[in-house]
C-alpha cells in the first residue's frame, strides 16, 4: 500500500493517516515552502488518535480516492496531532472561533502559505448531507475562490489575522482582586449546579475536577456544607454513571447526556490523573472510603492499560473499536447474563440497568441497537438494602462477577492505545501518584511516581536541562511547551511534599527558572504556551481558561505560590502577583471559568504556615510525624525537612531555615508563622491547633 510523508512520523495519530491517498505533510517549514512554490492554500487537519469523529472523517473522506484527488489538487495538505502540538491547535482553534466556524475536532483550517487562516470548520461529511456542506464541494469552491477571487480571500485572511493577533490578550486589573471573588465563583457554580444529577449545566457534561477541588477547599475553609455536597454528589454520580468503566476501571472523557450515563468512550490520561486528585482530596476531607477506593481503581486502570513497560504512562485509549464507538465496553443482555450466571443469582441486569433492547441509542439513527452501558442508578448501600443483603456481601459478589466480565471483555478486539508519553500529562500523573502515596500510605504509588520522574529526566530532558514534549517509539521529539514545565513542576512539588527529598525541590527551582526564561511575557505578563522566541506560528498563544484541563497559567500560579511558601523567596510572590495583575480583569469578569486559578489565589491569600522538621535523615520518627501531618487536609501548608546533608542547600534557597539546627537526638518540629516559631510536640491535636490558619475556618456559609 502506497504511503505518504507521514510514514516517517512517530505520532500514532499521524501514522493512522500514513496510507491515505491524501498527500499529507506533517507540520513543517517544507510544507509551507511547497505551498508558496505551487501557489496553493494549505488544508490543515488537526485531531488526535482517540477522536471518534477524526476516525469518521478519515474513513469517509481521507481514504476516499475522489475526495483525496480534490484535496491534493486544491491544497497542500497538512496533518497535525493536537497532543503533539497543542500550541498549533490553540492558535487555530482561536482562528476557528474568529471565523465563526463550528469548533471541535477534527479541526479543519484552510490558510494562506503565510499562515493566515480564511476558512475553518470541524468534521465535514464527504459530500453535501442533510443541508450540511460537504468536503468535496467546499474544497472545489475554495479552489475557485483562490484562483478567481484572490483579493477577497486575502481580505478575509487579513481580517482574521488582525483579530487573531489580539485573541490571546487578556484583560488585566489596575487594582487588586479581592477574596470575595471566591464567594462569587462558588455562587455561580451553585446557579449552574444540577441538583438532581450532579455536575453543572446540561449535556454534555465534563468532569472538570478542578471545579470540584475548588468547591471542596472552599467548603473545608468556610464550613459551607452545600458546596461540599455539590462536589461529593457529583463525584458520586460520576462514579455510578456510565462515564466510569465499571468493569475495567478508569473514566471515559465526558458524558453525552445530563445523567452521566452514555459517555464519549475515549479514556484520556489527564482525566485519570486530575480525577484521582479530586477523589483523594474528597477522601482526605471526608474520610469516605468510597473516594479512596475510586482513586485506587483509577491507578489500577493506569497500571493495567496505560503504563509503559519502562516507566511513564501512555496518552489515551481510543473511543472506537473496528470503526464503532464504544463497542469494546458495551454488552447485549445475553452476553452479560452468560457471564453473570451463578448458583446464587442476583438481578445484576436491574442493578446495572441492562435492557433486552439496549439502554443507549445509536448516534446516526437515534434508535436502540441492543447494546448496554453499565451504570448504577442507586448506590451499593441502597441496592443492598432493597434486596436485603449486607452491602459488603453485595460488593464482594460484584467484584467476583466484575473479574469474570473483565476476562470475557479482554477476548474482544481492544481499542487502540496512543502510546505517546507526554511530559505534561505525565507530570499530572506524578502529582496524583505522589498525593496518593502521601494520603493513602501506599508505597507502590510513590515508586511509580519516582520511576516516572526518572524516566522523564532520562528520555525527555536535553543535555542542557530543557524539557521535550513527547516520547514515542523510543524517540523524543518536539521542544518542550510551557505546559510541560508547569505540569511537571506541579508533579515534582507534590513528590517533594511526599518525600521531603531536597533533590526534587532543587529540580523544581531549576525548571521554574527555565520556564521563566523561555515562556514568560515580560511586557504583558503571563506565560506563553510556546517559547517566546518561536516564529513558526502567526501569533503566540497563552493558555488561561480552566477547561477539561487546568490552564498553564493557573498551574503556574499555584506552583509559584507553593514555591514562595517553601523558600520565602519574594521573587516568587512578585511573579504570582504579576500573573494576578495580568489576568485579574479576565478572572473578575467570569470567575467560574478560572477555578484552578482561584485555587492558587486562595492559597496565596491564606496565612503562610510552615512546618520545619530537623532530623539526621528521613527516619522512622520523621515518617511518623509526616503520617500525622498527612491526615490533615491543608493544601496551603509548607513542610520542610532539614538534615545535615541538605542544610547548605536549604539555607541558600530558604534562608529562614538557617537559624534552626538540630539540638538533640531525634527529630525536632517547629511551626513557623508570621515571623514567629514554636516547637510542636508531635501530638496530632497540637499539630491541628497550630495549623488552624490553613485549615477550616468556620463561617456563616
C-alpha positions, 0 to 999 in steps of 0.5 A, a space after each residue: 500500500 502506497 504511503 505518504 510523508 507521514 510514514 516517517 512520523 512517530 505520532 500514532 495519530 499521524 501514522 493512522 493517516 500514513 496510507 491515505 491517498 491524501 498527500 499529507 505533510 506533517 507540520 513543517 517549514 517544507 510544507 509551507 515552502 511547497 505551498 508558496 512554490 505551487 501557489 496553493 492554500 494549505 488544508 490543515 487537519 488537526 485531531 488526535 488518535 482517540 477522536 471518534 469523529 477524526 476516525 469518521 472523517 478519515 474513513 469517509 473522506 481521507 481514504 476516499 480516492 475522489 475526495 483525496 484527488 480534490 484535496 491534493 489538487 486544491 491544497 497542500 495538505 497538512 496533518 497535525 496531532 493536537 497532543 503533539 502540538 497543542 500550541 498549533 491547535 490553540 492558535 487555530 482553534 482561536 482562528 476557528 472561533 474568529 471565523 465563526 466556524 463550528 469548533 471541535 475536532 477534527 479541526 479543519 483550517 484552510 490558510 494562506 502559505 503565510 499562515 493566515 487562516 480564511 476558512 475553518 470548520 470541524 468534521 465535514 461529511 464527504 459530500 453535501 448531507 442533510 443541508 450540511 456542506 460537504 468536503 468535496 464541494 467546499 474544497 472545489 469552491 475554495 479552489 475557485 475562490 483562490 484562483 478567481 477571487 484572490 483579493 477577497 480571500 486575502 481580505 478575509 485572511 487579513 481580517 482574521 489575522 488582525 483579530 487573531 493577533 489580539 485573541 490571546 490578550 487578556 484583560 488585566 486589573 489596575 487594582 487588586 482582586 479581592 477574596 470575595 471573588 471566591 464567594 462569587 465563583 462558588 455562587 455561580 457554580 451553585 446557579 449552574 449546579 444540577 441538583 438532581 444529577 450532579 455536575 453543572 449545566 446540561 449535556 454534555 457534561 465534563 468532569 472538570 475536577 478542578 471545579 470540584 477541588 475548588 468547591 471542596 477547599 472552599 467548603 473545608 475553609 468556610 464550613 459551607 456544607 452545600 458546596 461540599 455536597 455539590 462536589 461529593 454528589 457529583 463525584 458520586 454520580 460520576 462514579 455510578 454513571 456510565 462515564 466510569 468503566 465499571 468493569 475495567 476501571 478508569 473514566 471515559 472523557 465526558 458524558 453525552 447526556 445530563 445523567 452521566 450515563 452514555 459517555 464519549 468512550 475515549 479514556 484520556 490520561 489527564 482525566 485519570 490523573 486530575 480525577 484521582 486528585 479530586 477523589 483523594 482530596 474528597 477522601 482526605 476531607 471526608 474520610 469516605 472510603 468510597 473516594 479512596 477506593 475510586 482513586 485506587 481503581 483509577 491507578 489500577 486502570 493506569 497500571 493495567 492499560 496505560 503504563 509503559 513497560 519502562 516507566 511513564 504512562 501512555 496518552 489515551 485509549 481510543 473511543 472506537 473499536 473496528 470503526 464503532 464507538 464504544 463497542 469494546 465496553 458495551 454488552 447485549 443482555 445475553 452476553 452479560 447474563 452468560 457471564 453473570 450466571 451463578 448458583 446464587 443469582 442476583 438481578 445484576 441486569 436491574 442493578 446495572 440497568 441492562 435492557 433486552 433492547 439496549 439502554 443507549 441509542 445509536 448516534 446516526 439513527 437515534 434508535 436502540 441497537 441492543 447494546 448496554 452501558 453499565 451504570 448504577 442508578 442507586 448506590 451499593 448501600 441502597 441496592 443492598 438494602 432493597 434486596 436485603 443483603 449486607 452491602 459488603 456481601 453485595 460488593 464482594 459478589 460484584 467484584 467476583 462477577 466484575 473479574 469474570 466480565 473483565 476476562 470475557 471483555 479482554 477476548 474482544 478486539 481492544 481499542 487502540 492505545 496512543 502510546 505517546 508519553 507526554 511530559 505534561 500529562 505525565 507530570 499530572 500523573 506524578 502529582 496524583 501518584 505522589 498525593 496518593 502515596 502521601 494520603 493513602 500510605 501506599 508505597 507502590 504509588 510513590 515508586 511509580 511516581 519516582 520511576 516516572 520522574 526518572 524516566 522523564 529526566 532520562 528520555 525527555 530532558 536535553 543535555 542542557 536541562 530543557 524539557 521535550 514534549 513527547 516520547 514515542 517509539 523510543 524517540 523524543 521529539 518536539 521542544 518542550 511547551 510551557 505546559 510541560 514545565 508547569 505540569 511537571 513542576 506541579 508533579 515534582 512539588 507534590 513528590 517533594 511534599 511526599 518525600 521531603 527529598 531536597 533533590 526534587 525541590 532543587 529540580 523544581 527551582 531549576 525548571 521554574 527558572 527555565 520556564 521563566 526564561 523561555 515562556 514568560 511575557 515580560 511586557 504583558 505578563 503571563 506565560 506563553 504556551 510556546 517559547 517566546 522566541 518561536 516564529 513558526 506560528 502567526 501569533 503566540 498563544 497563552 493558555 488561561 481558561 480552566 477547561 477539561 484541563 487546568 490552564 498553564 497559567 493557573 498551574 503556574 500560579 499555584 506552583 509559584 505560590 507553593 514555591 514562595 511558601 517553601 523558600 520565602 523567596 519574594 521573587 516568587 510572590 512578585 511573579 504570582 502577583 504579576 500573573 494576578 495583575 495580568 489576568 485579574 480583569 479576565 478572572 473578575 469578569 467570569 470567575 467560574 471559568 478560572 477555578 484552578 486559578 482561584 485555587 492558587 489565589 486562595 492559597 496565596 491569600 491564606 496565612 503562610 504556615 510552615 512546618 520545619 522538621 530537623 532530623 539526621 535523615 528521613 527516619 522512622 520518627 520523621 515518617 511518623 510525624 509526616 503520617 500525622 501531618 498527612 491526615 490533615 487536609 491543608 493544601 496551603 501548608 509548607 513542610 520542610 525537612 532539614 538534615 545535615 546533608 541538605 542544610 547548605 542547600 536549604 539555607 541558600 534557597 530558604 534562608 529562614 531555615 538557617 537559624 534552626 539546627 538540630 539540638 538533640 537526638 531525634 527529630 525536632 518540629 517547629 511551626 513557623 508563622 508570621 515571623 514567629 516559631 514554636 516547637 510542636 510536640 508531635 501530638 496530632 491535636 497540637 499539630 491541628 491547633 497550630 495549623 488552624 490558619 490553613 485549615 477550616 475556618 468556620 463561617 456563616 456559609 
